[in-house]
Amino acid sequence: MDVIDSPSPAPHPRVGVVVPRYRHSIVRRNRLKRRLREILRQDVLTRLRDEEQPVDLLVRARPEAYDVDYTVLRDELLEVLERRWPQSS
């Protein structure tokens, strides 16, 4: 996945998801979008809010993302998040 971030004009973090067709059916595209949105809602936005990071994130799925398990998608997004904003503890 490609993750693009920029400072948010809003006082809170926001996210967007882009899932191109890549010759997949609408059912598979929607499933992937739902998975990504759920990961972003449960894990990424929660963490960004807790750390008060007003950032806009755009997650763009690559063709390989269609064949990856939910836990692998989650781990990859959290890894990107950790690299960009290490947890302050």
N, C-alpha and C positions, 0 to 999 in steps of 0.2 A: 504494500500500500504506500501511497504517497501522502504525506502529512505536511500541510502548509500552515504556518501560523503567522499571525500579525497582531499588533496591539489592537485591542478592541476599543471603539469609541464608547461603548456601553460600560457601565461600572461592574459588569459581571461577564463571565466567560460565555461564549456562544460557539456552536459547532454546526457544520454542514457536511453532508455526505453526497458524494457523486459516485454513481455506479454505472459506467458505460455498458453498452450492450455486449460487445465482444462476441456477437453471434449466439448469445444465450437467450432462452425464453424469458418472458416477463415474469413467470413464476420463480425462476432461479434468481433473477435480478431483485425481485421484491424480497425474497428470502434473505439474500445477502444484505440488502439495505436494512431490513429489520434487525438482523444480527448486529450489524455495525452500530445502528442507533441505540440498541439496548446496551452494548458495551460502553458507548459514549455516555449514555445516561447514568448507568450504574457506577461506573468506575472513573471515567475521565472527568466528567463535569463535577462530580462529587469532590474529587481531589483538587481540581482547580479552584472550586469555590472555597474549600477549606483553607487553601493556601493563598486565597485572595489574589488570584492571577486573572486580571481582566484581559483575556486573549480570545481572538477568533481563530478557530481551527477548521480547516477544510480537509476532510479525509477522502481521497480518491482511490477507489478500488482498482487493482490491476487484474489482468486476466487470471492469474494464479489464485486469487482470493476466492473464486467460485468453488474451488475444489478443496479448500482448507476447512478444517474443523473449527467449531466455535471457540474452543479453548486456545487454539493456535492464533486465531484472529485477536482474541483478547490479550494474550501474552505479547504479541507483536505491538499492539497499540500501547500497552502499558510500558513496554520497553522504550518506545519512542518518547513517551511522556517522561519517563525517568531520565533519559539522556538530556532532554531539553530543560526539565525542571526537576533537579534532584530533590528528593524529599528532605525537608528541613526538620530534623529531629534532634 
